[in-house]
Amino acid sequence: MTHDTRTEPADTAPDMSWFAWGDPAKAEELAPDLRELVSQVLRTRTSDMPPVARDDVSLPASRLDGRLLEVFTGAVGAENVRTDDTTRLLHSGGKSTPDLLARRAGRASPAPDAVLYPADHEQVERLLALCSAERVAVVPFGGGTSVVGGVSPLDGGFPAVVSLDLRRLNRLVSLDTTSLTAVLGAGVRTPHAEAMLAEHGLTLGHMPQSYEYATIGGYAATRSSGQASAGYGRFEDMVVGLRVATPRGTLEAGGPPASAAGPDLRRLLVGSEGTLGVITEVAVRVRPRPERVLDEAWSFPDYATGVDALRALAQSDTRPTMARLSDETETFVNAALGGREAVPGCQAVLGFEGTAAEVGARAAVVREAMAAAGGTPLGPDPVAHWRGTRFHAPYLRDTLLSAGILAETLETAASWSDLLPLYTAVAGALTGALEDDESGAVVQCHVSHTYATGASLYFTVATGAGEDPAARWDRAKRAASEAIVANGGTITHHHAVGTDHRPWMAAELGPLGGEVLRAVKAALDPEGVLNPGKLIPEA
């Protein structure tokens, strides 16, 4: 049964801060006792690093002439073509530490020459044709949550670059409650999507840390993965169809639940990061909202034992909906930040969702497996604390940055056989790059996504900002990336490629793989205007 969705709830989330993550009203200062603790642990003095005043930010002048502005105005209307400094600043990059360091220092270059707000697929298609003909670079912009340079407005050598903000594509286009599928506009933010689906007793079940601001189109474009991937799958597993605008026309990919009609174009477009086309609508699998949610925490004597326990779960027929395992350092740090006594060893958090009968049956089987693997049950309270602070980490990063402390993340994935050696190599590379006379470093890690053949590793790093914080982080990121490539990991598990990981894409794909991607881009975007400088390795 297909439902009319024209009266669904509206999205009322505020714009993100121009120099930090998320809602500006949620920004906090670092408490004095925590400041002292961080200073002692990192062997460095904290020092205030406030952002410059908004009026002191330097933006390059827009390069669009009156004729081009008229062309864009004719396509989307004058009110949907913005060249003011405030709008351009908000679209001058994503939310990585290098992005924020630049803006806090008053640098917003590159910046888009204009920000365009199309209303629907047809307007997106029209704008792409115009930009291709006029040789103007186009950077698709959803929630602006990229931490890998994915929305940096690079002009690729073209005379100008525009940011294509998709926020007006924010409807639940259609809903099929018989097939349990929904078509969502690419600009729908996740809380808005969940609110619209909840009106019909349904959920998408995708909840990454960027949940509050990231968009449905962004998830598809970057192959996102959420905290409940063990049960619901990655976002690409939820996608059943895509509508994509390109400079050469429209691509419709997917539809039936399965097909043998050649290669699946969905798999080509999911993860394309706006370089092959602009995703305007995403058809996704949805599910009934869970009748019951059950959480349990477990402790293990060491990381290796915990990893083996998660591997056993991932390779079994009965799995939790969510499974995460923190190493010894992260377990201790999380307890300290939460004002709780740290458990010895490592802590895992598990979650089960579904009907009451399903949850009870699965949890009973998993409990036996965890105990047999050497785990000790801790009850639900640690998971409740984790859920309650789940979306606070990016705000804490910015709080620390204001106090002169770098805190950043990176992630990878590998086979179970390679996972622990990779963990050791990357942690060692980060420590070696950051431990010096300026500061010490804390490197922590968790497994947050598991598969039958392997799992992800998500590292969090804290160190003093030093004299040149951007160079300091760049050194650490490069060392970690080289260690990842040398030890069997992927350069990115779910943060995507953007500009930051592009230097390692040739090694990831191989020469012929890179040639295939370049050939597809040439077919769909012959002028090369779509998100230049991202994802696709150079020849």
C-alpha positions as CSV (number, residue, x, y, z in Angstrom):
1,M,0.0,0.0,0.0
2,T,1.4,3.4,-1.0
3,H,0.6,6.4,1.3
4,D,0.2,10.1,0.6
5,T,3.1,11.8,2.5
6,R,2.4,15.5,1.8
7,T,1.5,16.4,5.5
8,E,4.6,15.0,7.2
9,P,6.4,16.9,10.1
10,A,8.8,19.7,9.1
11,D,12.6,19.9,9.8
12,T,13.3,22.7,12.3
13,A,17.0,22.0,13.2
14,P,19.2,25.1,13.4
15,D,22.1,25.7,11.1
16,M,25.5,24.4,12.4
17,S,28.1,26.7,13.8
18,W,30.5,28.3,11.2
19,F,33.6,27.3,13.3
20,A,32.5,24.2,15.1
21,W,30.2,21.2,15.1
22,G,26.5,21.2,15.5
23,D,24.1,23.5,17.3
24,P,25.9,26.7,18.6
25,A,23.6,26.7,21.6
26,K,25.2,23.4,22.8
27,A,28.8,24.6,22.9
28,E,30.5,24.3,26.3
29,E,33.7,25.5,27.9
30,L,36.2,22.9,29.3
31,A,35.6,22.5,33.1
32,P,38.7,23.5,35.2
33,D,39.1,20.1,36.7
34,L,39.0,18.4,33.3
35,R,41.4,21.0,31.9
36,E,43.9,20.1,34.7
37,L,43.4,16.3,34.1
38,V,44.0,16.7,30.4
39,S,47.0,18.8,30.9
40,Q,48.6,16.2,33.2
41,V,47.8,13.2,31.0
42,L,49.1,14.9,27.8
43,R,52.1,16.6,29.5
44,T,51.2,19.9,28.0
45,R,49.8,23.2,29.1
46,T,46.3,24.0,27.9
47,S,46.0,27.5,26.2
48,D,42.9,29.2,25.0
49,M,42.4,29.1,21.3
50,P,39.2,31.1,20.7
51,P,37.9,31.7,17.1
52,V,38.3,35.1,15.5
53,A,35.3,37.3,15.4
54,R,32.9,36.4,12.6
55,D,33.5,39.8,10.9
56,D,37.2,39.2,10.8
57,V,36.9,36.0,8.7
58,S,38.5,36.6,5.2
59,L,36.5,35.3,2.3
60,P,37.6,35.7,-1.3
61,A,35.3,37.8,-3.5
62,S,32.7,35.9,-5.6
63,R,33.9,35.4,-9.1
64,L,30.4,35.0,-10.7
65,D,29.5,37.8,-13.1
66,G,26.1,39.3,-13.5
67,R,25.3,37.1,-16.6
68,L,26.0,33.8,-14.7
69,L,24.0,35.0,-11.7
70,E,21.1,35.7,-14.0
71,V,21.4,32.2,-15.6
72,F,21.2,30.6,-12.1
73,T,18.4,32.9,-11.0
74,G,16.4,31.8,-14.0
75,A,16.8,28.2,-13.0
76,V,16.0,28.3,-9.3
77,G,14.7,31.9,-8.5
78,A,16.5,34.9,-7.1
79,E,15.9,33.9,-3.5
80,N,17.6,30.6,-4.0
81,V,20.9,32.1,-5.3
82,R,23.0,33.4,-2.5
83,T,26.3,35.2,-2.6
84,D,26.4,36.8,0.8
85,D,29.4,36.1,3.0
86,T,27.4,34.4,5.8
87,T,26.0,31.8,3.5
88,R,29.3,31.3,1.6
89,L,31.1,30.9,4.9
90,L,28.7,28.1,6.1
91,H,29.5,26.2,2.9
92,S,33.3,26.7,2.9
93,G,34.0,23.2,4.0
94,G,33.1,20.4,6.4
95,K,33.8,19.6,10.0
96,S,37.3,18.1,10.1
97,T,39.9,19.5,12.5
98,P,41.8,21.1,9.6
99,D,38.5,22.7,8.3
100,L,37.8,24.1,11.8
101,L,41.3,25.2,12.5
102,A,41.3,27.3,9.3
103,R,37.9,28.9,10.0
104,R,38.8,29.6,13.6
105,A,41.9,31.4,12.4
106,G,39.8,33.5,10.0
107,R,40.5,31.7,6.8
108,A,37.6,30.6,4.6
109,S,39.3,30.0,1.3
110,P,38.3,28.3,-0.8
111,A,34.7,29.4,-0.5
112,P,31.9,28.8,-3.1
113,D,31.3,31.7,-5.4
114,A,27.5,31.2,-4.8
115,V,25.3,28.8,-3.0
116,L,22.3,27.4,-5.0
117,Y,19.2,25.9,-3.5
118,P,17.3,23.7,-6.0
119,A,13.8,22.6,-5.1
120,D,13.6,19.3,-6.9
121,H,15.3,16.8,-9.2
122,E,14.5,18.8,-12.3
123,Q,16.1,21.9,-11.0
124,V,19.2,19.9,-10.0
125,E,19.4,18.4,-13.5
126,R,19.0,21.9,-15.1
127,L,21.7,23.4,-12.9
128,L,24.2,20.6,-13.7
129,A,23.6,21.1,-17.4
130,L,24.2,24.8,-17.0
131,C,27.3,24.4,-14.9
132,S,28.7,21.9,-17.4
133,A,28.0,24.3,-20.3
134,E,29.4,27.3,-18.4
135,R,32.4,25.4,-17.0
136,V,31.5,26.0,-13.3
137,A,32.4,23.4,-10.7
138,V,29.6,22.0,-8.6
139,V,30.0,20.7,-5.0
140,P,26.9,18.9,-3.7
141,F,26.1,19.9,-0.1
142,G,23.9,18.0,2.3
143,G,24.4,18.3,6.0
144,G,28.0,19.6,5.7
145,T,29.2,16.9,8.2
146,S,32.1,15.6,6.1
147,V,35.4,15.1,8.0
148,V,37.5,14.2,5.0
149,G,37.2,17.3,2.8
150,G,34.2,15.9,0.9
151,V,32.4,19.3,0.6
152,S,35.4,21.6,0.3
153,P,34.5,23.9,-2.6
154,L,37.5,23.2,-4.9
155,D,37.1,24.7,-8.3
156,G,39.3,22.1,-10.1
157,G,40.8,24.8,-12.2
158,F,37.4,26.1,-13.5
159,P,36.7,29.9,-13.4
160,A,34.2,29.5,-10.5
161,V,32.6,27.0,-8.1
162,V,29.1,26.8,-6.6
163,S,27.8,24.8,-3.7
164,L,24.6,22.9,-4.4
165,D,22.7,22.9,-1.1
166,L,20.0,20.2,-1.2
167,R,18.1,21.1,1.9
168,R,14.9,21.9,-0.1
169,L,14.8,18.2,-1.2
170,N,13.4,17.3,2.2
171,R,10.2,15.3,1.6
172,L,9.1,11.8,2.2
173,V,8.3,11.3,-1.4
174,S,6.4,8.0,-1.1
175,L,5.9,5.2,1.3
176,D,5.0,1.6,0.5
177,T,3.9,-0.1,3.7
178,T,3.4,-3.5,2.0
179,S,6.9,-3.7,0.6
180,L,8.3,-1.7,3.5
181,T,10.2,0.8,1.3
182,A,10.2,4.6,1.4
183,V,11.5,7.2,-1.1
184,L,13.2,10.1,0.7
185,G,14.5,13.4,-0.7
186,A,18.3,13.6,-0.6
187,G,18.2,16.6,1.7
188,V,16.2,15.0,4.5
189,R,18.2,15.1,7.7
190,T,18.0,11.9,9.8
191,P,15.9,13.1,12.7
192,H,13.4,14.5,10.2
193,A,13.4,11.2,8.4
194,E,12.7,9.3,11.6
195,A,10.0,11.7,12.6
196,M,8.2,11.3,9.2
197,L,8.6,7.5,9.3
198,A,7.4,7.3,13.0
199,E,4.1,8.8,11.9
200,H,3.6,5.4,10.2
201,G,5.1,3.2,12.9
202,L,8.3,2.7,11.0
203,T,12.1,3.4,11.3
204,L,15.1,3.5,9.1
205,G,17.4,2.4,12.0
206,H,20.4,4.3,10.7
207,M,22.2,6.1,13.5
208,P,25.8,7.3,13.0
209,Q,27.4,9.9,15.2
210,S,26.5,12.5,12.5
211,Y,22.8,11.6,13.0
212,E,21.7,15.0,14.1
213,Y,22.8,16.8,10.9
214,A,23.7,14.3,8.2
215,T,21.3,13.7,5.3
216,I,19.9,10.7,3.5
217,G,21.6,11.7,0.2
218,G,24.9,12.1,2.1
219,Y,24.6,8.7,3.6
220,A,24.2,7.2,0.2
221,A,27.0,9.2,-1.4
222,T,29.5,8.2,1.3
223,R,28.5,4.6,2.1
224,S,27.7,5.5,5.7
225,S,27.5,3.0,8.5
226,G,25.5,3.5,11.7
227,Q,25.8,2.1,15.2
228,A,23.2,-0.6,14.6
229,S,24.9,-2.0,11.5
230,A,25.2,-5.5,13.0
231,G,21.4,-5.7,12.9
232,Y,20.3,-3.2,10.2
233,G,23.3,-3.3,8.0
234,R,25.3,-0.4,6.5
235,F,23.3,2.3,4.7
236,E,24.2,0.8,1.3
237,D,22.4,-2.3,2.4
238,M,19.3,-0.3,3.1
239,V,19.3,1.4,-0.4
240,V,16.9,-0.2,-2.9
241,G,16.9,2.5,-5.5
242,L,18.4,5.9,-6.5
243,R,17.5,8.8,-8.6
244,V,20.6,10.7,-9.8
245,A,21.0,13.9,-11.8
246,T,24.1,14.2,-14.0
247,P,25.2,16.8,-16.5
248,R,24.0,14.4,-19.2
249,G,20.6,13.5,-17.8
250,T,19.0,11.3,-15.2
251,L,20.0,7.8,-14.0
252,E,17.4,5.6,-12.2
253,A,19.1,2.7,-10.5
254,G,17.6,-0.2,-8.6
255,G,14.0,-1.1,-8.0
256,P,13.1,-4.8,-7.7
257,P,14.5,-6.6,-4.7
258,A,16.9,-8.6,-6.9
259,S,18.0,-8.7,-10.5
260,A,20.5,-10.5,-12.7
261,A,20.3,-7.8,-15.4
262,G,24.0,-7.0,-15.5
263,P,26.1,-5.1,-12.9
264,D,24.1,-3.2,-10.3
265,L,24.4,0.5,-11.0
266,R,23.3,1.3,-7.4
267,R,26.6,-0.1,-6.2
268,L,28.5,2.2,-8.5
269,L,26.5,5.3,-7.4
270,V,26.5,4.6,-3.7
271,G,29.8,5.9,-2.5
272,S,30.4,8.1,-5.5
273,E,30.6,11.3,-3.3
274,G,29.0,13.6,-5.8
275,T,31.7,13.0,-8.5
276,L,29.5,11.1,-10.9
277,G,26.1,12.8,-10.3
278,V,23.9,14.3,-7.6
279,I,21.7,11.9,-5.7
280,T,18.3,13.6,-5.4
281,E,16.1,10.7,-4.2
282,V,16.9,7.6,-2.3
283,A,14.6,4.6,-2.0
284,V,15.3,2.7,1.2
285,R,14.2,-0.3,3.1
286,V,12.3,0.6,6.3
287,R,11.2,-1.5,9.3
288,P,8.6,-1.5,12.0
289,R,9.7,0.5,15.0
290,P,11.1,-2.0,17.6
291,E,8.7,-3.2,20.2
292,R,11.6,-3.7,22.7
293,V,15.2,-2.4,23.0
294,L,17.4,-4.3,25.4
295,D,21.0,-3.2,26.2
296,E,23.8,-5.1,28.0
297,A,27.4,-4.3,28.7
298,W,30.2,-6.8,29.1
299,S,33.8,-6.6,30.2
300,F,36.8,-8.6,28.9
301,P,40.2,-9.0,30.4
302,D,41.9,-7.6,27.3
303,Y,41.2,-6.3,23.8
304,A,42.2,-9.6,22.0
305,T,39.7,-11.6,24.1
306,G,37.0,-9.1,23.4
307,V,37.8,-9.0,19.7
308,D,37.5,-12.8,19.6
309,A,34.1,-12.6,21.3
310,L,32.8,-10.1,18.7
311,R,34.2,-12.3,15.9
312,A,32.3,-15.3,17.3
313,L,29.1,-13.3,17.3
314,A,29.6,-11.9,13.8
315,Q,30.2,-15.4,12.5
316,S,27.2,-16.9,14.2
317,D,23.5,-17.1,13.2
318,T,22.4,-15.0,16.2
319,R,23.7,-11.5,16.5
320,P,22.9,-8.4,18.5
321,T,21.6,-5.3,16.6
322,M,24.5,-3.3,17.9
323,A,28.0,-4.4,19.1
324,R,30.9,-2.2,20.1
325,L,34.1,-3.0,21.9
326,S,36.5,-0.3,23.4
327,D,40.1,-1.0,24.1
328,E,41.7,-0.6,27.5
329,T,42.5,3.1,27.0
330,E,39.0,4.0,25.7
331,T,37.4,2.0,28.4
332,F,39.3,4.0,31.0
333,V,38.8,7.4,29.4
334,N,35.1,6.9,28.9
335,A,34.7,6.0,32.6
336,A,36.8,9.0,33.6
337,L,34.7,11.4,31.5
338,G,31.5,10.0,32.8
339,G,32.6,10.2,36.5
340,R,32.4,6.4,36.8
341,E,34.8,3.8,38.1
342,A,36.6,2.1,35.2
343,V,36.1,-1.6,34.8
344,P,39.3,-3.6,34.4
345,G,40.2,-4.5,30.8
346,C,37.9,-3.7,28.0
347,Q,34.2,-2.9,27.8
348,A,31.7,-4.0,25.2
349,V,28.2,-2.6,24.7
350,L,25.5,-4.6,23.0
351,G,22.0,-3.7,22.0
352,F,19.0,-5.8,20.8
353,E,16.0,-4.5,19.0
354,G,12.8,-6.2,17.7
355,T,9.8,-7.8,19.1
356,A,9.9,-8.8,22.8
357,A,10.1,-12.5,21.8
358,E,12.9,-12.0,19.3
359,V,14.9,-9.8,21.6
360,G,14.6,-12.2,24.5
361,A,15.6,-15.2,22.4
362,R,18.6,-13.5,20.8
363,A,19.9,-12.0,24.0
364,A,19.8,-15.4,25.7
365,V,21.9,-17.0,23.0
366,V,24.4,-14.1,22.9
367,R,24.8,-14.1,26.7
368,E,25.9,-17.7,26.5
369,A,28.4,-16.9,23.8
370,M,29.8,-13.9,25.6
371,A,30.3,-15.8,28.8
372,A,31.9,-18.7,27.0
373,A,34.3,-16.2,25.3
374,G,35.5,-14.9,28.7
375,G,33.1,-12.0,29.2
376,T,31.7,-10.7,32.5
377,P,28.2,-9.1,32.4
378,L,27.9,-5.5,33.6
379,G,24.2,-4.9,33.1
380,P,22.5,-2.2,31.1
381,D,23.7,1.0,32.9
382,P,27.0,1.5,31.0
383,V,25.1,1.3,27.7
384,A,22.5,3.8,28.9
385,H,25.4,6.2,29.7
386,W,26.9,5.6,26.3
387,R,23.6,6.2,24.5
388,G,23.1,9.4,26.6
389,T,26.4,10.8,25.5
390,R,26.5,9.4,22.0
391,F,26.2,12.6,20.1
392,H,28.3,14.7,22.5
393,A,31.7,13.7,21.3
394,P,32.0,16.2,18.4
395,Y,31.0,19.0,20.8
396,L,33.7,17.8,23.2
397,R,36.3,17.8,20.4
398,D,35.5,21.5,19.8
399,T,35.6,22.3,23.5
400,L,39.0,20.7,23.7
401,L,40.2,22.6,20.6
402,S,39.2,25.9,22.2
403,A,41.5,24.9,25.1
404,G,44.5,24.1,22.8
405,I,44.0,20.3,22.6
406,L,43.6,18.4,19.3
407,A,41.1,15.6,19.5
408,E,40.3,13.8,16.2
409,T,39.3,10.5,14.8
410,L,40.1,8.2,11.9
411,E,38.9,4.7,11.0
412,T,39.6,1.7,8.9
413,A,38.6,-2.0,8.6
414,A,40.3,-5.3,8.0
415,S,39.8,-9.0,8.0
416,W,39.7,-10.7,11.5
417,S,43.2,-12.2,10.8
418,D,44.7,-8.7,10.1
419,L,42.7,-6.7,12.7
420,L,44.9,-6.8,15.8
421,P,48.2,-6.4,13.9
422,L,46.6,-3.4,12.1
423,Y,45.4,-2.0,15.5
424,T,48.9,-2.2,16.9
425,A,50.5,-0.7,13.8
426,V,48.1,2.3,13.5
427,A,48.3,3.0,17.2
428,G,52.0,2.9,17.1
429,A,52.2,5.2,14.1
430,L,49.9,7.8,15.7
431,T,51.9,7.7,19.0
432,G,55.2,7.9,17.1
433,A,54.0,10.9,15.1
434,L,52.7,12.8,18.1
435,E,54.8,12.0,21.2
436,D,57.4,14.8,21.3
437,D,58.6,17.7,23.4
438,E,55.4,19.7,22.7
439,S,53.0,17.1,24.1
440,G,52.2,13.5,24.8
441,A,49.3,11.7,23.1
442,V,46.4,9.5,24.0
443,V,45.4,7.0,21.4
444,Q,42.2,4.9,21.9
445,C,40.2,2.6,19.7
446,H,37.0,0.7,19.4
447,V,35.5,-1.9,17.1
448,S,32.0,-0.6,16.1
449,H,31.0,-2.5,13.0
450,T,31.5,-6.3,12.6
451,Y,31.1,-8.6,9.7
452,A,31.6,-12.4,9.2
453,T,35.0,-11.8,7.6
454,G,36.3,-8.8,9.6
455,A,35.5,-5.6,11.5
456,S,36.2,-1.8,11.7
457,L,38.6,0.0,13.9
458,Y,37.8,3.5,15.0
459,F,40.6,5.5,16.6
460,T,40.3,8.7,18.7
461,V,43.5,10.7,19.3
462,A,44.1,13.5,21.7
463,T,47.3,15.6,21.9
464,G,48.4,19.2,22.6
465,A,47.8,21.6,19.7
466,G,51.4,22.8,19.7
467,E,52.8,25.7,17.7
468,D,51.3,24.5,14.4
469,P,48.2,22.3,15.1
470,A,47.3,21.8,11.4
471,A,50.8,20.4,10.6
472,R,50.8,18.3,13.7
473,W,47.6,16.6,12.8
474,D,48.6,16.2,9.2
475,R,51.7,14.4,10.2
476,A,49.8,12.0,12.4
477,K,47.1,11.4,9.8
478,R,49.7,10.6,7.1
479,A,51.6,8.2,9.4
480,A,48.3,6.4,10.3
481,S,47.2,6.2,6.6
482,E,50.6,4.7,5.6
483,A,50.3,2.2,8.4
484,I,46.8,1.3,7.3
485,V,47.8,0.6,3.7
486,A,50.9,-1.4,4.8
487,N,48.9,-3.6,7.1
488,G,45.9,-4.8,5.2
489,G,43.4,-2.1,6.1
490,T,41.0,0.0,3.9
491,I,41.8,3.7,3.8
492,T,38.3,4.4,5.0
493,H,35.5,2.2,6.4
494,H,32.7,4.9,6.6
495,H,34.1,8.4,6.6
496,A,34.5,8.3,2.8
497,V,37.4,9.5,0.7
498,G,36.9,13.2,-0.1
499,T,40.3,15.0,-0.5
500,D,41.9,13.6,2.7
501,H,42.0,9.9,1.6
502,R,42.4,10.5,-2.1
503,P,46.2,10.1,-2.1
504,W,45.8,6.5,-1.1
505,M,43.0,5.6,-3.5
506,A,45.4,4.4,-6.2
507,A,46.7,1.8,-3.8
508,E,43.2,0.8,-2.8
509,L,41.8,0.4,-6.3
510,G,44.9,-0.5,-8.3
511,P,45.7,1.1,-11.7
512,L,42.9,-0.5,-13.6
513,G,40.3,0.2,-10.9
514,G,41.2,3.9,-11.1
515,E,41.0,3.9,-14.9
516,V,37.4,2.4,-14.6
517,L,36.3,5.2,-12.3
518,R,37.8,7.8,-14.5
519,A,36.0,6.3,-17.5
520,V,32.7,6.3,-15.8
521,K,33.1,10.0,-14.7
522,A,34.0,10.9,-18.3
523,A,30.8,9.3,-19.5
524,L,28.5,11.0,-17.0
525,D,30.4,14.3,-16.4
526,P,32.4,14.9,-19.6
527,E,33.5,18.4,-18.5
528,G,34.6,17.2,-15.1
529,V,32.6,19.8,-13.1
530,L,31.2,17.5,-10.4
531,N,33.0,17.8,-7.1
532,P,36.5,18.0,-8.5
533,G,39.5,16.9,-6.5
534,K,37.5,14.2,-4.6
535,L,37.5,10.4,-4.5
536,I,38.8,9.6,-8.0
537,P,42.6,9.0,-8.1
538,E,44.6,10.9,-10.7
539,A,45.9,9.1,-13.7
